[in-house]
Amino acid sequence: MTQMAKALLVDDRRENLMALEAILQGLPVQSVAVESGEAALKQLLVDDFAVILLDAQMPDMDGFETASHIKRRERTRHVPIIFLTAADRDAQLALRGYAVGAVDYLTKPFDPWVLRAKVSVFVELWVKTRQLAAQSDLVRERDAQLRVLTDAVDEATTVLRLDDPDGRDRAVQLLEEARWGNTS
């Protein structure tokens, strides 16, 4: 079962969240909107996200503090963060955003097509990473199966080399058990 990529939208203003949801509509991503840094951190405890769109300026816990907490957690430190802010093009704020781990920093008004393109890239990377992890798991499983079979062949070969009248039957039993995964 393939899990759909999710984007965490964090902004203290509901109308901004609705605008972001509209911008992302039609992309292969499920939007999860929250209205505070604290709510974002709680959401990150229960869901995995392909990307986080984070308002830099919020009351209580601002986006920079939220991002700092996100990047300190092992589970979330690799989730890309795109800061969004209505602030003027203050280079210090952008540098502060990059310093806490943002991959991008966009000031409003921004081109919605640019944001869609950026989110699309991170969603695609998330999907590809999941696919690679699944393939890696499959390879590990196959390697383990191959080790079991190789061990059974080695053991059967040893049994056949013994001067034992029942050795052939025992060797066949070992190989059949390994083949069907019924090793004892």
C-alpha positions in Angstrom: 0.0 0.0 0.0 1.5 3.3 -1.1 1.1 6.2 1.3 0.3 9.6 -0.2 2.8 12.3 0.4 1.7 15.0 2.9 2.6 18.7 3.1 2.4 20.4 6.5 1.1 23.9 6.2 1.8 26.1 9.2 0.4 29.6 9.5 -1.4 31.5 12.3 -3.8 33.0 9.8 -6.6 30.7 8.5 -7.0 32.6 5.2 -3.3 32.0 4.4 -3.7 28.3 5.1 -6.8 28.2 2.8 -4.7 30.0 0.1 -1.9 27.5 0.4 -4.3 24.6 0.2 -5.8 26.1 -3.0 -2.3 26.5 -4.5 -1.4 22.9 -3.8 -4.7 21.5 -5.0 -4.3 19.0 -7.9 -0.8 18.0 -6.8 -0.2 14.4 -5.5 0.0 15.7 -1.9 -2.4 15.8 1.0 -2.3 19.1 2.8 -2.4 19.1 6.6 -3.0 22.7 7.9 -2.2 23.8 11.4 -2.3 27.3 13.0 0.7 27.3 15.3 4.3 26.0 15.8 3.1 23.9 18.7 0.4 22.3 16.6 3.0 21.6 13.9 5.3 19.9 16.3 2.4 17.7 17.6 1.4 16.8 14.0 5.0 15.8 13.3 4.8 13.3 16.1 2.0 11.3 14.3 2.6 11.9 10.6 5.4 11.8 8.1 5.7 14.8 5.7 7.3 15.3 2.3 7.6 19.1 2.9 6.7 21.8 5.4 5.5 25.2 4.4 6.2 27.4 7.5 5.2 30.9 8.2 8.2 32.7 9.7 6.3 35.2 11.8 3.7 33.8 14.2 2.8 34.6 17.8 4.1 32.6 20.7 6.4 30.2 18.8 7.6 31.7 15.6 8.6 29.8 12.5 12.3 30.0 13.3 11.8 28.4 16.7 9.5 25.8 15.3 12.0 24.9 12.6 14.8 24.7 15.2 12.7 22.1 17.1 11.9 20.2 13.9 15.6 20.0 12.9 16.6 18.7 16.4 14.3 15.7 16.2 15.9 12.6 14.6 12.5 11.7 13.0 12.0 15.1 11.3 15.4 16.6 10.8 15.5 15.7 7.1 12.0 17.1 6.2 12.5 20.1 3.9 11.2 23.4 5.2 10.1 26.3 3.0 9.7 29.5 4.9 6.9 31.8 3.8 6.6 35.3 5.2 4.9 38.6 4.5 8.0 40.4 5.8 9.9 42.7 3.6 12.8 41.2 1.7 15.0 41.4 4.8 18.1 39.4 4.1 18.7 38.8 7.8 15.4 37.0 8.1 16.2 34.8 5.1 19.6 34.1 6.6 18.0 33.2 9.9 15.7 30.8 8.1 18.5 29.1 6.3 20.5 28.9 9.5 17.7 26.9 11.2 17.6 24.5 8.3 15.2 25.9 5.7 15.7 24.8 2.1 14.0 27.9 0.8 12.6 31.3 1.9 9.8 32.9 0.0 8.4 36.4 0.7 4.8 37.3 -0.1 3.5 37.9 -2.6 5.1 34.9 -4.2 4.3 33.2 -7.5 2.0 30.3 -6.7 3.4 28.3 -9.7 6.9 28.6 -8.2 5.7 27.3 -4.9 3.8 24.4 -6.7 7.0 23.5 -8.6 9.1 23.5 -5.4 6.5 21.4 -3.5 6.3 19.0 -6.5 10.0 18.4 -6.4 10.0 17.6 -2.7 7.0 15.3 -3.0 8.7 13.5 -5.9 11.9 13.1 -3.8 9.8 11.8 -0.9 8.1 9.2 -3.1 11.4 8.1 -4.6 13.0 7.8 -1.1 10.1 5.6 0.0 10.4 3.5 -3.1 14.2 3.1 -2.5 13.6 2.1 1.1 11.0 -0.5 0.0 13.4 -1.9 -2.6 16.2 -1.9 0.0 14.0 -3.9 2.4 13.2 -6.4 -0.4 16.9 -6.8 -1.2 17.7 -7.4 2.5 14.9 -10.0 2.6 16.2 -11.7 -0.5 19.7 -11.7 0.8 18.5 -13.4 4.0 16.6 -16.0 1.9 19.7 -16.6 -0.2 21.9 -17.1 3.0 19.4 -19.7 4.3 19.5 -21.5 1.0 23.3 -21.3 0.7 23.6 -22.7 4.3 21.2 -25.5 3.4 23.2 -26.4 0.3 26.4 -26.4 2.3 24.9 -28.6 5.0 23.4 -31.0 2.4 26.8 -31.2 0.7 28.5 -32.1 3.9 25.8 -34.7 4.7 26.3 -36.3 1.2 30.0 -36.5 1.6 29.6 -38.6 4.8 29.6 -42.3 4.4 26.0 -42.5 5.7 23.3 -44.6 4.0 20.6 -42.2 5.1 22.7 -39.1 4.0 20.9 -38.7 0.6 17.5 -38.6 2.3 18.7 -36.2 4.9 20.3 -33.9 2.2 17.1 -33.9 0.3 15.1 -33.0 3.4 17.5 -30.2 4.2 17.2 -28.7 0.7 13.4 -29.0 0.7 13.1 -27.4 4.1 15.3 -24.5 2.9 13.3 -24.1 -0.3 10.0 -23.9 1.4 11.3 -21.9 4.4 10.7 -24.6 6.9 14.2 -24.7 8.4 14.4 -26.3 11.8 
